[in-house]
Amino acid sequence: MAFGQPKPPPKTLFFDSDGNQVSNNEFVDIRMANSHYPDKTVIKTLADGTIEFHLQKIPQEGATAPQFTVKTLDGKILTSADLKGKVVVLSFWFIGCPACMEMEPQLNAFKAKFAGKDNVVFLAMTADPTPNVKKYLSKERFEYVQAADAKAAMDSFVFAMYPKNIVIDRTGKIVYWRSTIKAWDKFESVVKGALAEN
């Protein structure tokens, strides 16, 4: 470095709980996945000034998803047993949730990437009453299969904060647990990976 030139800022690197380097967006998503938990991120400063952030594990990932039963807006009863062998992309939301409303167009676009694949189900659950949800959806587009009055099913997941975005693989394991999403590439790679598994 030439004399008098400013020193470059230190590099900042982000790692998940398995030691894999992740993007800044994925780092934010992981930290916000359970924002009500105590933050156990470990921060290290290396000899060259590089700052490393090492994230804690998301405890829900790798766990078996709870069994649930919901009724969709068209009156169909849908159970977790019905979805066995499929990849399930879940979204928990409620009417009046600003973050949920902001994500709806992005979730619609995300779902469209998997059009024609019958081995993946995009399911949204809300505790709001069916008439209210039907009225809301007559004005707003949210193209997941919708289940209203779903408080019991949602509570079985023991979560906090809305929205909540979850992917369950074909064996019934939770492989992705996030709130809002910045790293859409990671979300897509998880769903594609789950679809690719036999």
Secondary structure, DSSP 8 states (H G I E B T S, - for coil): --TT-------EEEE-TTS-EE-HHHHHHHHHHTTTS----EEEE-TTS-EEEE----TTTTSB----EEEBTTS-EEETTTTTTSEEEEEE--TT-HHHHHHHHHHHHHHHTTTT-TTEEEEEE-SS-HHHHHHHHTTS---SEEE-S-HHHHHTT---SS-EEEEE-TTSBEEEEESS-S-HHHHHHHHHHHHH--
